[in-house]
Amino acid sequence: MWDYTDKVKELFFNPKNSGVLEGADGVGDVGAISCGDALRLMIKVDKQTDVITDARFQTFGCGSAIASSSALTELIIGKTISEALKLTNQDIADSLGGLPPEKMHCSVMGYEALRAAVANYRGEAWVDDHEEGALICKCFGIDEGMIERAIRMNKLTTTDAVTHYTKAAGSCGTCVEGLEDVLFKTNRAMVDEGLLSAAQAFVPGAAAPLPRKPLNSNGNGNGKAAKLAAASKLTNLQRIRLIEEVIGELRPYFKRDGGDCELVDVDGDHVYVSLSGACNGCQMEAQTLNGVRERLSERLGRPTHVVPVHAQH
């Protein structure tokens, strides 16, 4: 599994401030369940002092997303709106003792949700449906503004780093050129502003592009050999995305029988899942896991191990 800190594990199994905040003064929604990650942040604000008196969250995503959302609420409660807005996604990650590079997008999602909740509290427009030309990554709904903010805040200079922090280009890879354009323009502006040296700035073509989904020699992508080749060339985010899609396809069947299955983590060929409801500990648990394993192995084109993760109390 990823090298998670004890704090991340603690907040994943026992998150603080999760759930609905009745009568919230500001609500910020970021991401979408269809994209694999979604966060709703709700805040209560003292109108006289502008202090955030309470915060709650609802998150759909991996363990890092849940832990990052929980940490965010702890960071902002007791702060004024102005103080909270000075927080960065790195502050969220630092409060957790750090996050794996591939999971930094979870902290960015928290930062974006805070901005959205504050905008909602202030009655300001928060454009969720992107203006024409502003949407860079259609797979994850990532726009140019979010990418630029992540680049500036974290001084990102490579496409891989931008993908880790935003998930952009982490699925089909067709938006790589658009991502590179934003990275190049933003880095160039940062150099002009003295925030980055010219030697550090991104140069298009200096690094190999992110891998695309390959086809076989017949051009149709079918066949076991093609699947094995595709799986071997997928980035971590692409593999996770595919695994999430497979589990998402199976979830209606689990829910029909009163259970559920959610992705927890991925480590090589080991996929860690959380079974709940009727699926958790039932006599058919092994059969359920075997069904998930067979479907994942088929779609990934290689043997896959599915491991249940049970909450620690």
Secondary structure, DSSP 8 states (H G I E B T S, - for coil): -----HHHHHHHHS-SSBS--TT-SEEEEEEEGGGTEEEEEEEEE-TTT-BEEEEEEEEES-HHHHHHHHHHHHHHTTSBHHHHHT--HHHHHHHTT---GGGHHHHHHHHHHHHHHHHHHHT-----S--TTTEEETTTTEEHHHHHHHHHHHT--SHHHHHHHH-TTSSS-TTHHHHHHHHHHHHHHHHHTTSS-TTTS--TTSS---------TTSS--SHHHHHHHHHH--HHHHHHHHHHHHHHHHHHHHHTTEEEEEEEEETTEEEEEEEETTSS-TTHHHHHHHHHHHHHHHHTS--EEEE-----
